[in-house]
Structure formats: C-alpha cells, structure tokens
Amino acid sequence: MSLGPVEMLCVKFPSNFIKDEISSALKALVENKTIRIIDILFIKKSDNGEVTMTEIDEMDDVDHSLLDPIIADISGLIAEEDVQQISQSLDNNSFAALMLFENIWATAFRDAVLNADGQLLLSERIPSSVIDEVIAAQTQVTV
C-alpha cells in the first residue's frame, strides 16, 4: 500500500476532556475521504508532572471507527522522541492529542505530478495565525 502525504498534528488541551464536536469534525473528515487517520494517541501530564501515553485503541470511550482498518498494521510511525518533546511543552494537569493522518485529497494530485515526472520541491503548512498577521500588517500599510 502506498500512502499519500502524511502529517502529524498535535493539539494541547488544558484539561482531560475533549468535546464531542472534535470527534464529530474528525468523523466528517474521514467520511468525506479528506483524511485517513493512521494513529491517534493521547499524552497526559498529571498534577505532579508524570507523563502517560495512551493509544486510541486502548480507550473504551472513543469512536474507533475513525481509524482505517486497512492501515491498522502500520505502527511505529510516531516515535518516542515525538512524545517526549510534546510532553515537555505540556503544563501539569493537561494533555495533548497527537494524530498522524494521510491527506487523501492530495493523493490523486501527487500521482498526477509523479506521472508527469514532476518532483516536489516544497511542501509547508503555514498556520492561519501567520496568514492573519500578514494580512493585518498589509491592511495597516495600505490604510
């Protein structure tokens, strides 16, 4: 199996609770074939700074249908170093959700580029906050 572009995304939360709307949004992305989730794990930092990690398949109260059974045998893509680095940026009594996913929407485009002997030179995700800052700065200059 050949995966398309894969991304790692980590979101930090101030408590141990994830709202249902996050799960619903992920489910919609999966059902619309925008992304395919490869793995999700949760990193928790306790009041005393102890770090624990839980894989999504170890949790009973999570919708496991988000994970694609075709890629269930893929493991080891999230390194222990990734988990350690993320845990250092967590406050005590907080947690993070770390997700590895394939951008299915980009796979057909990738295949077309490869079929035309094209080569990827740059692929970079720019946070919306950076774009907002640039637009705000441009607006201030033109006013």
DSSP file (Angstrom, degrees, kcal/mol; ACC not computed):
  #  RESIDUE AA STRUCTURE BP1 BP2  ACC     N-H-->O    O-->H-N    N-H-->O    O-->H-N    TCO  KAPPA ALPHA  PHI   PSI    X-CA   Y-CA   Z-CA
    1    1 A M              0   0    0      0, 0.0     2,-0.6     0, 0.0     0, 0.0   0.000 360.0 360.0 360.0 135.3    0.0    0.0    0.0
    2    2 A S        -     0   0    0      0, 0.0     2,-0.2     0, 0.0     0, 0.0  -0.929 360.0-149.1-108.2 120.3    1.3    3.5   -0.9
    3    3 A L        -     0   0    0     -2,-0.6     3,-0.1     1,-0.1   101,-0.0  -0.555   8.5-134.2 -84.8 151.5    0.2    6.3    1.4
    4    4 A G        -     0   0    0      1,-0.2   100,-0.1    -2,-0.2    -1,-0.1  -0.004  62.9 -32.8 -80.8-162.5   -0.3    9.8    0.2
    5    5 A P        -     0   0    0      0, 0.0    98,-3.4     0, 0.0     2,-0.4  -0.336  67.3-154.7 -59.1 134.2    1.1   12.8    2.0
    6    6 A V  E     -A  102   0A   0     96,-0.2     2,-0.3    -3,-0.1    96,-0.2  -0.914  10.6-170.8-116.3 138.5    1.1   12.2    5.8
    7    7 A E  E     -A  101   0A   0     94,-3.0    94,-2.6    -2,-0.4     2,-0.5  -0.916  16.5-142.6-126.5 153.7    1.0   14.8    8.5
    8    8 A M  E     -A  100   0A   0     -2,-0.3     2,-0.4    92,-0.2    92,-0.2  -0.971  21.7-176.1-113.6 131.7    1.4   14.8   12.2
    9    9 A L  E     -A   99   0A   0     90,-2.9    90,-3.3    -2,-0.5     2,-0.4  -0.991   5.9-170.8-130.2 134.1   -0.8   17.2   14.2
   10   10 A C  E     -A   98   0A   0     -2,-0.4     2,-0.4    88,-0.2    88,-0.2  -0.992   0.3-172.1-129.3 130.8   -0.7   17.8   18.0
   11   11 A V  E     -A   97   0A   0     86,-2.3    86,-2.5    -2,-0.4     2,-0.4  -0.981  13.0-146.4-123.4 130.3   -3.3   19.8   19.9
   12   12 A K  E     -A   96   0A   0     -2,-0.4    84,-0.2    84,-0.2    -2,-0.0  -0.770  12.1-165.5 -98.1 139.5   -2.9   20.7   23.6
   13   13 A F  E     -A   95   0A   0     82,-3.4    82,-1.9    -2,-0.4     5,-0.1  -0.944  23.4-136.3-124.0 145.8   -5.9   20.9   25.9
   14   14 A P  S    S+     0   0    0      0, 0.0     2,-0.2     0, 0.0    82,-0.1   0.532  88.3  25.8 -79.5  -4.0   -6.0   22.5   29.4
   15   15 A S  S    S-     0   0    0      2,-0.2    80,-0.4    80,-0.2    -2,-0.1  -0.777  90.3 -97.3-142.3-173.6   -7.9   19.6   30.9
   16   16 A N  S    S+     0   0    0     -2,-0.2     2,-0.4    78,-0.1    78,-0.1   0.133  90.4  94.1 -96.8  20.3   -8.5   15.9   30.4
   17   17 A F        -     0   0    0     78,-0.1     2,-0.5     0, 0.0    -2,-0.2  -0.946  53.5-163.1-121.7 130.9  -11.8   16.3   28.4
   18   18 A I        -     0   0    0     -2,-0.4     2,-0.0    -5,-0.1    -2,-0.0  -0.949  27.6-121.2-110.1 130.1  -12.3   16.6   24.7
   19   19 A K    >>  -     0   0    0     -2,-0.5     3,-1.4     1,-0.1     4,-0.9  -0.351  18.5-120.1 -68.8 149.1  -15.6   18.0   23.5
   20   20 A D  H 3> S+     0   0    0      1,-0.3     4,-2.4     2,-0.2     5,-0.2   0.775 107.9  70.8 -59.5 -28.6  -17.7   15.8   21.2
   21   21 A E  H 3> S+     0   0    0      1,-0.2     4,-2.1     2,-0.2    -1,-0.3   0.795  93.8  55.7 -63.7 -26.7  -17.6   18.4   18.4
   22   22 A I  H <> S+     0   0    0     -3,-1.4     4,-2.3     2,-0.2    -1,-0.2   0.938 108.8  46.0 -68.8 -46.3  -13.9   17.5   17.9
   23   23 A S  H  X S+     0   0    0     -4,-0.9     4,-2.5     1,-0.2    -2,-0.2   0.893 112.8  51.2 -62.1 -39.8  -14.8   13.8   17.4
   24   24 A S  H  X S+     0   0    0     -4,-2.4     4,-2.1     2,-0.2    -1,-0.2   0.899 109.5  49.7 -64.9 -40.9  -17.7   14.8   15.1
   25   25 A A  H  X S+     0   0    0     -4,-2.1     4,-1.9     2,-0.2    -2,-0.2   0.905 112.3  47.7 -65.3 -41.7  -15.4   17.1   13.0
   26   26 A L  H  X S+     0   0    0     -4,-2.3     4,-2.2     1,-0.2    -2,-0.2   0.919 109.8  52.9 -63.7 -43.5  -12.8   14.3   12.6
   27   27 A K  H  X S+     0   0    0     -4,-2.5     4,-2.9     1,-0.2    -2,-0.2   0.895 108.1  51.1 -59.8 -40.5  -15.5   11.8   11.7
   28   28 A A  H  X S+     0   0    0     -4,-2.1     4,-2.2     2,-0.2    -1,-0.2   0.902 109.0  50.7 -64.2 -41.4  -16.7   14.1    8.9
   29   29 A L  H  <>S+     0   0    0     -4,-1.9     5,-2.6     2,-0.2     6,-1.3   0.888 114.1  44.8 -63.0 -38.9  -13.2   14.5    7.5
   30   30 A V  H ><5S+     0   0    0     -4,-2.2     3,-1.5     3,-0.2    -2,-0.2   0.937 114.0  48.1 -70.4 -47.2  -12.8   10.7    7.5
   31   31 A E  H 3<5S+     0   0    0     -4,-2.9    -2,-0.2     1,-0.3    -1,-0.2   0.835 110.4  52.0 -64.8 -32.8  -16.3   10.0    5.9
   32   32 A N  T 3<5S-     0   0    0     -4,-2.2    -1,-0.3    -5,-0.2    -2,-0.2   0.414 112.7-121.5 -82.0   2.1  -15.7   12.7    3.2
   33   33 A K  T < 5S+     0   0    0     -3,-1.5    -3,-0.2     2,-0.2    -2,-0.1   0.844  76.9 126.2  58.1  37.1  -12.4   11.0    2.4
   34   34 A T  S   <S+     0   0    0     -5,-2.6    71,-1.6     1,-0.3    70,-0.6   0.848  78.3   8.3 -84.3 -42.7  -10.4   14.2    3.1
   35   35 A I  E     -B  103   0A   0     -6,-1.3     2,-0.4    68,-0.2    -1,-0.3  -0.917  59.9-147.4-133.5 161.6   -8.1   12.4    5.5
   36   36 A R  E     -B  102   0A   0     66,-2.0    66,-3.1    -2,-0.3     2,-0.4  -0.986  25.9-133.5-127.4 120.6   -7.4    8.9    6.7
   37   37 A I  E     +Bc 101  67A   0     29,-0.6    31,-1.3    -2,-0.4    64,-0.3  -0.599  24.2 178.7 -79.6 126.1   -6.3    8.6   10.3
   38   38 A I  E     -     0   0A   0     62,-2.8     2,-0.3    -2,-0.4    63,-0.2   0.851  66.2 -13.8 -91.3 -43.9   -3.3    6.4   10.8
   39   39 A D  E     -B  100   0A   0     61,-1.9    61,-2.9     2,-0.0     2,-0.4  -0.985  50.5-167.5-159.6 148.1   -2.9    6.8   14.5
   40   40 A I  E     +B   99   0A   0     -2,-0.3    16,-2.2    59,-0.2     2,-0.3  -0.994  15.0 173.3-135.3 133.1   -4.1    8.9   17.4
   41   41 A L  E     -BD  98  55A   0     57,-2.6    57,-3.2    -2,-0.4     2,-0.4  -0.974  22.1-135.8-137.4 158.3   -2.5    8.9   20.9
   42   42 A F  E     -BD  97  54A   0     12,-3.0    12,-2.6    -2,-0.3     2,-0.5  -0.930   9.2-160.6-117.4 133.2   -3.1   10.9   24.0
   43   43 A I  E     -BD  96  53A   0     53,-2.8    53,-2.6    -2,-0.4     2,-0.4  -0.961  13.2-169.7-115.2 120.8   -0.3   12.3   26.2
   44   44 A K  E     -BD  95  52A   0      8,-3.0     8,-2.4    -2,-0.5     2,-0.5  -0.912  12.1-161.4-116.4 137.1   -1.3   13.3   29.7
   45   45 A K  E     -BD  94  51A   0     49,-2.9    49,-1.3    -2,-0.4    48,-1.1  -0.974  20.3-145.1-116.4 119.9    0.7   15.2   32.2
   46   46 A S    >   -     0   0    0      4,-2.7     3,-1.7    -2,-0.5    47,-0.7  -0.060  33.0 -90.2 -76.4 178.3   -0.5   14.8   35.8
   47   47 A D  T 3  S+     0   0    0      1,-0.3    45,-0.1    45,-0.3    -1,-0.1   0.839 129.5  46.6 -56.6 -35.3   -0.5   17.3   38.6
   48   48 A N  T 3  S-     0   0    0      2,-0.1    -1,-0.3    44,-0.0    44,-0.0   0.325 124.2-101.1 -94.5   9.0    2.9   16.2   39.7
   49   49 A G    <   +     0   0    0     -3,-1.7     2,-0.3     1,-0.3    -2,-0.1   0.512  69.2 150.2  90.2   4.6    4.4   16.2   36.1
   50   50 A E        -     0   0    0     -5,-0.0    -4,-2.7     1,-0.0     2,-0.5  -0.559  36.1-144.0 -73.5 134.2    4.2   12.4   35.5
   51   51 A V  E     +D   45   0A   0     -2,-0.3     2,-0.3    -6,-0.2    -6,-0.2  -0.856  20.7 177.1-105.2 130.1    3.6   11.7   31.8
   52   52 A T  E     -D   44   0A   0     -8,-2.4    -8,-3.0    -2,-0.5     2,-0.4  -0.958  13.4-152.9-127.5 151.1    1.5    8.8   30.5
   53   53 A M  E     -D   43   0A   0     -2,-0.3     2,-0.4   -10,-0.2   -10,-0.2  -0.975   8.6-171.8-124.7 136.7    0.6    7.9   26.9
   54   54 A T  E     -D   42   0A   0    -12,-2.6   -12,-3.0    -2,-0.4     2,-0.2  -0.994  17.3-138.0-131.2 127.8   -2.5    6.1   25.7
   55   55 A E  E >   -D   41   0A   0     -2,-0.4     3,-1.8   -14,-0.2     4,-0.2  -0.528  25.7-119.2 -77.2 150.2   -3.1    4.8   22.2
   56   56 A I  G >  S+     0   0    0    -16,-2.2     3,-1.5     1,-0.3     6,-0.2   0.835 113.0  60.0 -60.9 -33.1   -6.6    5.3   20.9
   57   57 A D  G 3  S+     0   0    0      1,-0.3    -1,-0.3   -17,-0.2   -16,-0.1   0.591  98.1  60.4 -74.4  -6.7   -7.2    1.6   20.6
   58   58 A E  G <  S+     0   0    0     -3,-1.8     2,-0.4     2,-0.0    -1,-0.3   0.456  89.8  89.1 -92.2  -3.1   -6.6    1.2   24.3
   59   59 A M    <   -     0   0    0     -3,-1.5     3,-0.4    -4,-0.2     5,-0.1  -0.802  56.9-164.3-103.2 136.8   -9.6    3.5   25.1
   60   60 A D  S    S+     0   0    0     -2,-0.4    -1,-0.1     1,-0.2     4,-0.1   0.785  85.7  55.6 -85.5 -29.8  -13.1    2.2   25.6
   61   61 A D  S    S+     0   0    0      2,-0.1     2,-0.4     3,-0.0    -1,-0.2   0.066  89.1  94.6 -97.3  25.9  -15.0    5.6   25.3
   62   62 A V  S    S-     0   0    0     -3,-0.4     2,-1.0    -6,-0.2     3,-0.0  -0.912  82.0-112.3-119.0 144.4  -13.6    6.6   21.9
   63   63 A D    >   -     0   0    0     -2,-0.4     3,-1.3     1,-0.2     4,-0.2  -0.630  29.7-172.5 -75.0 101.2  -15.1    6.0   18.5
   64   64 A H  G >  S+     0   0    0     -2,-1.0     3,-1.4     1,-0.3    -1,-0.2   0.575  70.9  83.9 -74.6  -8.9  -12.7    3.5   16.9
   65   65 A S  G 3  S+     0   0    0      1,-0.3    -1,-0.3     3,-0.1    -2,-0.1   0.659  74.9  74.3 -68.9 -12.9  -14.4    3.8   13.5
   66   66 A L  G <  S+     0   0    0     -3,-1.3   -29,-0.6     2,-0.1     2,-0.3   0.822  83.2  79.8 -65.8 -29.7  -12.3    6.9   12.9
   67   67 A L  B <  S-c   37   0A   0     -3,-1.4   -29,-0.1    -4,-0.2     5,-0.1  -0.622  87.1-124.8 -83.2 136.3   -9.3    4.6   12.4
   68   68 A D    >   -     0   0    0    -31,-1.3     3,-1.3    -2,-0.3     4,-0.2  -0.691  10.4-151.2 -81.7 119.0   -9.0    2.9    9.0
   69   69 A P  G >  S+     0   0    0      0, 0.0     3,-1.0     0, 0.0     4,-0.3   0.746  92.1  68.5 -63.8 -21.2   -8.7   -0.9    9.4
   70   70 A I  G 3  S+     0   0    0      1,-0.2     3,-0.3     2,-0.1    -2,-0.0   0.837 107.8  36.5 -65.3 -31.5   -6.7   -1.1    6.2
   71   71 A I  G X  S+     0   0    0     -3,-1.3     3,-1.7     1,-0.2    -1,-0.2   0.217  82.8 110.4-106.4  15.8   -3.8    0.7    7.8
   72   72 A A  T <  S+     0   0    0     -3,-1.0    -1,-0.2     1,-0.3    -2,-0.1   0.764  73.2  59.9 -61.9 -25.6   -4.2   -0.9   11.3
   73   73 A D  T 3  S+     0   0    0     -3,-0.3     2,-0.5    -4,-0.3    -1,-0.3   0.604  81.2  98.8 -81.4  -9.7   -1.0   -2.8   10.8
   74   74 A I    <   +     0   0    0     -3,-1.7     2,-0.3   -36,-0.1     3,-0.0  -0.659  52.3 152.0 -76.6 124.9    1.1    0.3   10.4
   75   75 A S        +     0   0    0     -2,-0.5    -2,-0.0     1,-0.1   -36,-0.0  -0.957  37.9  48.5-147.4 166.3    2.8    1.1   13.6
   76   76 A G        +     0   0    0     -2,-0.3    -1,-0.1     2,-0.1     4,-0.1   0.582  68.4 117.9  81.4   9.5    5.8    2.8   15.0
   77   77 A L        +     0   0    0      1,-0.1     2,-0.7     2,-0.1    -2,-0.0   0.792  64.9  66.5 -80.6 -27.1    5.5    6.0   12.9
   78   78 A I  S    S-     0   0    0     22,-0.1    -2,-0.1    20,-0.0     2,-0.1  -0.858  87.2-145.0 -93.3 115.7    5.1    8.2   16.0
   79   79 A A    >>  -     0   0    0     -2,-0.7     4,-1.6     1,-0.1     3,-0.6  -0.420  19.6-120.4 -83.5 154.1    8.4    8.0   17.7
   80   80 A E  H 3> S+     0   0    0      1,-0.2     4,-2.5     2,-0.2     5,-0.2   0.838 115.6  60.9 -56.9 -34.4    9.1    8.0   21.5
   81   81 A E  H 3> S+     0   0    0      1,-0.2     4,-2.5     2,-0.2    -1,-0.2   0.876 101.0  53.3 -62.9 -37.1   11.1   11.2   20.9
   82   82 A D  H <> S+     0   0    0     -3,-0.6     4,-2.3     2,-0.2    -1,-0.2   0.932 110.2  46.9 -61.5 -46.0    8.0   12.9   19.5
   83   83 A V  H  X S+     0   0    0     -4,-1.6     4,-2.6     1,-0.2    -2,-0.2   0.913 112.9  49.1 -63.5 -43.7    6.0   12.0   22.6
   84   84 A Q  H  X S+     0   0    0     -4,-2.5     4,-1.4     2,-0.2    -1,-0.2   0.911 111.2  49.6 -63.7 -42.6    8.9   13.2   24.9
   85   85 A Q  H  X S+     0   0    0     -4,-2.5     4,-0.7     1,-0.2    -1,-0.2   0.918 113.4  45.9 -63.1 -43.8    9.2   16.5   23.1
   86   86 A I  H >< S+     0   0    0     -4,-2.3     3,-1.3     1,-0.2     4,-0.4   0.912 107.7  56.8 -66.0 -42.3    5.5   17.2   23.2
   87   87 A S  H >< S+     0   0    0     -4,-2.6     3,-1.0     1,-0.3    -1,-0.2   0.815  99.7  60.5 -62.1 -28.7    5.2   16.2   26.9
   88   88 A Q  H 3< S+     0   0    0     -4,-1.4    -1,-0.3     1,-0.2    -2,-0.2   0.777 103.7  50.6 -68.5 -25.1    7.9   18.9   27.7
   89   89 A S  T << S+     0   0    0     -3,-1.3     2,-0.3    -4,-0.7    -1,-0.2   0.443  92.3  99.2 -92.2   0.9    5.6   21.6   26.3
   90   90 A L    <   -     0   0    0     -3,-1.0     2,-0.2    -4,-0.4     3,-0.1  -0.665  69.4-132.3 -88.4 142.0    2.6   20.4   28.4
   91   91 A D    >   -     0   0    0     -2,-0.3     3,-0.6     1,-0.1   -46,-0.2  -0.498  41.6 -84.9 -78.3 158.7    1.6   22.1   31.6
   92   92 A N  T 3  S+     0   0    0      1,-0.2   -45,-0.3    -2,-0.2   -46,-0.2  -0.365 115.8  24.7 -60.5 147.8    0.8   19.9   34.6
   93   93 A N  T 3  S+     0   0    0    -48,-1.1     2,-0.3   -47,-0.7    -1,-0.2   0.887 106.3  98.0  60.2  44.7   -2.7   18.6   34.7
   94   94 A S  E <   - B   0  45A   0    -49,-1.3   -49,-2.9    -3,-0.6     2,-0.3  -0.884  52.5-155.9-142.9 176.0   -3.2   18.9   30.9
   95   95 A F  E     -AB  13  44A   0    -82,-1.9   -82,-3.4   -80,-0.4     2,-0.3  -0.978   5.5-142.4-153.0 167.6   -3.0   16.7   27.9
   96   96 A A  E     -AB  12  43A   0    -53,-2.6   -53,-2.8    -2,-0.3     2,-0.5  -0.967  10.3-140.9-132.6 147.7   -2.4   16.6   24.2
   97   97 A A  E     -AB  11  42A   0    -86,-2.5   -86,-2.3    -2,-0.3     2,-0.5  -0.951  18.6-163.1-106.6 125.7   -3.9   14.6   21.3
   98   98 A L  E     -AB  10  41A   0    -57,-3.2   -57,-2.6    -2,-0.5     2,-0.4  -0.947  10.1-175.0-113.8 122.1   -1.3   13.6   18.7
   99   99 A M  E     -AB   9  40A   0    -90,-3.3   -90,-2.9    -2,-0.5     2,-0.5  -0.956  17.0-163.0-125.5 136.0   -2.7   12.4   15.4
  100  100 A L  E     +AB   8  39A   0    -61,-2.9   -62,-2.8    -2,-0.4   -61,-1.9  -0.975  27.5 168.3-111.9 124.8   -0.9   11.0   12.3
  101  101 A F  E     -AB   7  37A   0    -94,-2.6   -94,-3.0    -2,-0.5     2,-0.4  -0.977  33.6-126.7-143.2 153.2   -3.1   11.2    9.2
  102  102 A E  E     -AB   6  36A   0    -66,-3.1   -66,-2.0    -2,-0.3     2,-1.4  -0.812  22.5-132.0 -96.0 134.9   -2.9   10.8    5.4
  103  103 A N  E >>  + B   0  35A   0    -98,-3.4     3,-1.3    -2,-0.4     4,-0.5  -0.698  27.8 179.1 -84.4  88.8   -4.2   13.6    3.2
  104  104 A I  H >> S+     0   0    0     -2,-1.4     3,-1.5   -70,-0.6     4,-0.6   0.874  75.4  64.6 -60.7 -37.6   -6.3   11.5    0.9
  105  105 A W  H 34 S+     0   0    0    -71,-1.6     4,-0.4     1,-0.3    -1,-0.3   0.783 103.3  48.9 -56.1 -27.9   -7.4   14.6   -1.0
  106  106 A A  H <> S+     0   0    0     -3,-1.3     4,-2.6   -72,-0.3    -1,-0.3   0.576  88.8  83.6 -90.9 -10.0   -3.7   15.1   -2.1
  107  107 A T  H <X S+     0   0    0     -3,-1.5     4,-2.5    -4,-0.5     5,-0.2   0.909  90.3  47.6 -64.1 -44.8   -3.1   11.6   -3.3
  108  108 A A  H  X S+     0   0    0     -4,-0.6     4,-2.1     2,-0.2    -1,-0.2   0.897 113.7  48.8 -63.9 -39.7   -4.6   12.0   -6.8
  109  109 A F  H  > S+     0   0    0     -4,-0.4     4,-2.4     2,-0.2    -2,-0.2   0.920 110.5  51.1 -65.2 -43.3   -2.6   15.2   -7.3
  110  110 A R  H  X S+     0   0    0     -4,-2.6     4,-2.7     1,-0.2    -2,-0.2   0.929 110.0  49.7 -57.7 -46.3    0.6   13.6   -6.1
  111  111 A D  H  X S+     0   0    0     -4,-2.5     4,-2.5     1,-0.2    -1,-0.2   0.894 109.9  50.9 -61.6 -40.4    0.0   10.7   -8.6
  112  112 A A  H  X S+     0   0    0     -4,-2.1     4,-1.1     2,-0.2    -1,-0.2   0.900 111.1  48.6 -64.3 -40.5   -0.6   13.1  -11.4
  113  113 A V  H  <>S+     0   0    0     -4,-2.4     5,-3.1     2,-0.2     3,-0.5   0.929 113.0  47.2 -64.5 -45.3    2.6   15.0  -10.6
  114  114 A L  H ><5S+     0   0    0     -4,-2.7     3,-1.8     1,-0.2    -2,-0.2   0.892 108.5  54.9 -64.1 -39.6    4.6   11.8  -10.4
  115  115 A N  H 3<5S+     0   0    0     -4,-2.5    -1,-0.2     1,-0.3    -2,-0.2   0.754 107.5  50.8 -65.2 -23.3    3.2   10.6  -13.7
  116  116 A A  T 3<5S-     0   0    0     -4,-1.1    -1,-0.3    -3,-0.5    -2,-0.2   0.193 121.0-110.7 -95.8  14.9    4.4   13.8  -15.3
  117  117 A D  T < 5 +     0   0    0     -3,-1.8    -3,-0.2     1,-0.2    -2,-0.1   0.761  66.6 155.7  59.6  27.6    7.9   13.2  -13.9
  118  118 A G      < -     0   0    0     -5,-3.1     2,-0.4    -6,-0.2    -1,-0.2  -0.456  31.2-148.5 -80.0 157.7    7.4   16.2  -11.5
  119  119 A Q        -     0   0    0     -2,-0.1     2,-0.4     0, 0.0    -5,-0.0  -0.992  17.5-117.9-129.8 136.3    9.3   16.4   -8.3
  120  120 A L        +     0   0    0     -2,-0.4     3,-0.1     1,-0.2   -10,-0.0  -0.578  32.3 172.3 -72.3 125.2    8.1   18.0   -5.0
  121  121 A L        +     0   0    0     -2,-0.4     2,-0.3     1,-0.3    -1,-0.2   0.715  65.6   9.7-103.6 -29.5   10.3   21.0   -4.1
  122  122 A L        +     0   0    0      2,-0.0    -1,-0.3     0, 0.0     2,-0.3  -0.975  49.4 169.8-155.0 135.9    8.4   22.4   -1.2
  123  123 A S        +     0   0    0     -2,-0.3     2,-0.4    -3,-0.1    -3,-0.0  -0.861  21.3 158.4-145.3 110.2    5.5   21.5    1.0
  124  124 A E        -     0   0    0     -2,-0.3     2,-0.5     2,-0.0    -2,-0.0  -0.997  33.8-138.9-139.8 132.6    5.0   23.6    4.0
  125  125 A R        -     0   0    0     -2,-0.4    -2,-0.0     0, 0.0     0, 0.0  -0.792  17.7-157.8 -90.5 127.6    1.9   24.2    6.2
  126  126 A I        -     0   0    0     -2,-0.5     5,-0.1     2,-0.0    -2,-0.0  -0.928  21.0-121.5-107.6 120.7    1.5   27.8    7.2
  127  127 A P    >>  -     0   0    0      0, 0.0     4,-1.5     0, 0.0     3,-1.0  -0.275  16.8-124.3 -61.0 144.7   -0.6   28.4   10.3
  128  128 A S  H 3> S+     0   0    0      1,-0.3     4,-2.8     2,-0.2     5,-0.2   0.808 110.2  64.0 -60.6 -29.3   -3.6   30.6    9.8
  129  129 A S  H 3> S+     0   0    0      2,-0.2     4,-1.9     1,-0.2    -1,-0.3   0.864 101.9  50.0 -63.3 -34.3   -2.4   32.9   12.6
  130  130 A V  H <> S+     0   0    0     -3,-1.0     4,-2.1     2,-0.2    -1,-0.2   0.921 111.5  47.5 -68.1 -44.4    0.7   33.7   10.5
  131  131 A I  H  X S+     0   0    0     -4,-1.5     4,-2.6     1,-0.2     5,-0.2   0.913 110.5  52.8 -62.1 -43.2   -1.5   34.5    7.5
  132  132 A D  H  X S+     0   0    0     -4,-2.8     4,-2.5     1,-0.2    -1,-0.2   0.900 109.0  49.8 -59.1 -42.1   -3.8   36.6    9.7
  133  133 A E  H  X S+     0   0    0     -4,-1.9     4,-2.4     2,-0.2    -1,-0.2   0.902 111.0  48.8 -64.0 -41.9   -0.8   38.6   10.9
  134  134 A V  H  X S+     0   0    0     -4,-2.1     4,-2.4     2,-0.2    -2,-0.2   0.926 112.9  47.3 -64.8 -44.6    0.5   39.2    7.4
  135  135 A I  H  X S+     0   0    0     -4,-2.6     4,-2.4     2,-0.2    -2,-0.2   0.912 112.3  50.0 -63.2 -42.5   -3.0   40.4    6.2
  136  136 A A  H  X S+     0   0    0     -4,-2.5     4,-2.0    -5,-0.2    -1,-0.2   0.908 111.3  48.8 -62.4 -42.0   -3.3   42.7    9.2
  137  137 A A  H  X S+     0   0    0     -4,-2.4     4,-1.6     2,-0.2    -2,-0.2   0.902 112.2  48.4 -65.1 -40.7    0.1   44.2    8.6
  138  138 A Q  H  X S+     0   0    0     -4,-2.4     4,-1.8     1,-0.2    -2,-0.2   0.884 109.9  52.6 -66.4 -37.9   -0.7   44.7    4.9
  139  139 A T  H  X S+     0   0    0     -4,-2.4     4,-0.7     1,-0.2    -1,-0.2   0.889 108.4  50.3 -64.5 -39.5   -4.1   46.3    5.8
  140  140 A Q  H  < S+     0   0    0     -4,-2.0     3,-0.2     1,-0.2    -1,-0.2   0.841 110.2  50.8 -67.7 -33.4   -2.3   48.8    8.2
  141  141 A V  H  < S+     0   0    0     -4,-1.6    -1,-0.2     1,-0.2    -2,-0.2   0.862 112.0  45.9 -71.6 -37.0    0.2   49.7    5.5
  142  142 A T  H  <        0   0    0     -4,-1.8    -1,-0.2     1,-0.2    -2,-0.2   0.539 360.0 360.0 -86.5  -6.7   -2.5   50.5    2.9
  143  143 A V     <        0   0    0     -4,-0.7    -1,-0.2    -3,-0.2    -2,-0.1   0.472 360.0 360.0 -84.3 360.0   -4.8   52.5    5.2
